Amino acid sequence: MKLSTPKVVKSTPADLSYDAKATEQMFPPEKRNPSSYPEFTGLAQVDSVYHPKTNRAVILGVHTGAGKVSDPAQRVEAAFSPNQMAVEPKDFDLQGPASEGAVLRCGVTKGGGVYVPLCVWADRTSVGDVLGLGDAASPSLKKVDVKRLAQQASDLRKAMRSGSAD
């Protein structure tokens, strides 16, 4: 299983566009420490940044890994364990390829006075963290849209696993 980085991902309410420059800035090789991501142990990592076409101020940092995942629920739990959660994570329905036994969990972290939505998926062949930054984060918890990030994370997973792009 390999993950791709499609240029465009169909999503609701707006399609998501890949941003190579922002990806390079957010995920430079010297800042990637595999021990910081226990959920990616033994997986080939792929990093990317996407923006909704209608609002480039929303930044979606996508950190994924592909390979054999024996316990998707444990991988999701490992991803949330180092984070201090302002809103406890909850599970969302995951659609698309290999969704049986897959987990999509989203919550809200707080750091630097800002609430940041975070979604993590895991299935038998991939794991992904999707972090909502820029206008997706907010100093007001009421303005953070976890459901929207969950939909975007599901759409990103589906497109990255299938290699579909528009």
C-alpha positions as CSV (number, residue, x, y, z in Angstrom):
1,M,0.0,0.0,0.0
2,K,1.3,3.4,-1.0
3,L,-0.3,6.7,-0.2
4,S,-0.5,9.4,-2.9
5,T,-0.6,13.2,-2.7
6,P,-3.4,14.2,-5.0
7,K,-3.3,17.8,-6.3
8,V,-7.1,18.2,-5.6
9,V,-9.3,16.3,-3.2
10,K,-13.0,16.4,-3.6
11,S,-14.5,17.5,-0.3
12,T,-17.5,19.2,1.3
13,P,-18.0,22.2,1.5
14,A,-15.0,23.0,-0.8
15,D,-12.5,20.9,-2.7
16,L,-9.0,20.8,-1.1
17,S,-5.8,21.9,-3.0
18,Y,-2.4,20.5,-2.3
19,D,0.2,23.2,-1.4
20,A,3.8,22.0,-2.1
21,K,5.5,25.1,-0.6
22,A,3.5,25.0,2.6
23,T,4.2,21.3,2.9
24,E,8.0,22.0,2.6
25,Q,7.7,24.6,5.3
26,M,5.5,22.7,7.7
27,F,7.2,19.3,7.3
28,P,10.9,19.9,6.6
29,P,13.0,16.7,7.0
30,E,15.1,18.1,9.9
31,K,11.9,18.6,12.0
32,R,10.6,15.1,11.5
33,N,11.4,12.9,14.5
34,P,9.9,9.4,14.1
35,S,9.9,8.9,17.9
36,S,7.5,11.8,18.2
37,Y,4.9,9.9,16.3
38,P,4.3,6.4,17.9
39,E,1.3,5.8,15.6
40,F,3.7,5.8,12.6
41,T,6.2,3.2,13.9
42,G,7.1,0.9,11.0
43,L,5.1,2.9,8.3
44,A,6.3,4.8,5.3
45,Q,5.5,8.4,6.0
46,V,4.0,11.0,3.6
47,D,3.4,14.6,4.7
48,S,1.3,17.2,2.9
49,V,-0.6,20.5,3.4
50,Y,-4.0,21.2,1.8
51,H,-6.2,24.3,1.7
52,P,-9.9,24.6,0.8
53,K,-10.1,26.2,-2.6
54,T,-12.5,28.8,-1.1
55,N,-10.3,29.8,1.9
56,R,-6.5,29.5,1.7
57,A,-6.3,30.8,5.3
58,V,-7.5,27.4,6.4
59,I,-4.4,25.1,6.6
60,L,-4.8,21.3,6.9
61,G,-1.5,19.6,7.9
62,V,-1.7,16.0,6.9
63,H,0.8,13.5,8.3
64,T,0.2,10.0,7.0
65,G,1.9,6.6,7.0
66,A,1.3,3.5,4.9
67,G,2.1,-0.2,5.7
68,K,0.7,-3.0,7.8
69,V,-1.4,-1.8,10.8
70,S,-2.4,-4.7,13.0
71,D,-4.5,-2.7,15.5
72,P,-6.0,0.5,14.1
73,A,-7.7,1.5,17.4
74,Q,-4.4,1.3,19.2
75,R,-2.7,3.5,16.6
76,V,-5.4,6.1,17.0
77,E,-5.1,6.0,20.8
78,A,-1.3,6.4,20.5
79,A,-1.8,9.5,18.3
80,F,-4.0,11.2,20.9
81,S,-2.0,10.2,24.0
82,P,0.7,13.0,23.9
83,N,-1.9,15.7,23.3
84,Q,-3.7,17.7,26.0
85,M,-7.3,17.7,24.8
86,A,-9.7,20.6,25.4
87,V,-12.5,18.5,23.9
88,E,-12.4,14.8,24.3
89,P,-12.0,12.9,21.0
90,K,-15.0,11.2,19.6
91,D,-15.4,8.7,16.7
92,F,-16.9,9.6,13.4
93,D,-18.1,7.3,10.6
94,L,-15.4,6.6,8.1
95,Q,-16.3,6.1,4.5
96,G,-14.3,4.8,1.5
97,P,-11.9,2.0,0.9
98,A,-11.1,-0.5,3.6
99,S,-13.4,1.2,6.1
100,E,-14.3,-2.0,7.9
101,G,-12.4,-2.0,11.2
102,A,-11.1,1.5,10.5
103,V,-11.3,4.3,13.1
104,L,-11.7,8.1,12.6
105,R,-11.4,10.0,15.9
106,C,-11.5,13.8,16.2
107,G,-11.1,16.2,19.1
108,V,-9.7,19.7,20.0
109,T,-6.4,20.4,21.5
110,K,-5.3,23.7,23.1
111,G,-1.9,25.3,22.7
112,G,-0.7,28.9,22.9
113,G,-4.2,30.2,23.6
114,V,-5.6,28.7,20.5
115,Y,-8.0,25.7,20.0
116,V,-6.9,23.4,17.3
117,P,-9.0,20.6,15.7
118,L,-7.3,17.2,15.3
119,C,-8.5,14.1,13.5
120,V,-6.7,10.8,13.3
121,W,-7.6,7.8,11.2
122,A,-6.3,4.3,11.1
123,D,-7.1,1.2,9.1
124,R,-5.3,-2.0,8.2
125,T,-2.9,-0.3,5.8
126,S,-2.7,3.4,6.7
127,V,-2.7,6.0,9.6
128,G,-3.2,9.7,9.2
129,D,-3.2,12.8,11.4
130,V,-5.1,15.9,10.1
131,L,-4.5,19.1,12.0
132,G,-6.6,22.2,11.3
133,L,-4.5,25.3,11.5
134,G,-4.8,28.9,10.4
135,D,-8.5,29.8,10.2
136,A,-9.4,26.2,11.2
137,A,-8.1,27.0,14.6
138,S,-9.5,29.7,16.9
139,P,-9.1,31.4,20.3
140,S,-12.8,30.6,20.7
141,L,-13.7,26.9,21.2
142,K,-17.2,27.6,19.8
143,K,-15.7,28.6,16.4
144,V,-13.8,25.3,16.0
145,D,-15.6,23.0,13.5
146,V,-14.6,19.4,14.4
147,K,-17.4,17.9,12.1
148,R,-16.0,19.8,9.1
149,L,-12.5,18.5,9.8
150,A,-13.8,15.0,10.2
151,Q,-15.4,15.2,6.8
152,Q,-12.2,16.6,5.3
153,A,-10.1,13.9,7.0
154,S,-12.3,11.2,5.6
155,D,-12.1,12.7,2.1
156,L,-8.3,13.1,2.3
157,R,-8.0,9.4,3.5
158,K,-10.1,8.2,0.6
159,A,-8.2,10.2,-2.0
160,M,-4.8,9.5,-0.7
161,R,-5.4,5.7,-0.4
162,S,-6.9,5.5,-3.9
163,G,-4.6,7.9,-5.6
164,S,-7.6,9.7,-7.1
165,A,-7.1,13.3,-8.1
166,D,-9.0,15.8,-10.3
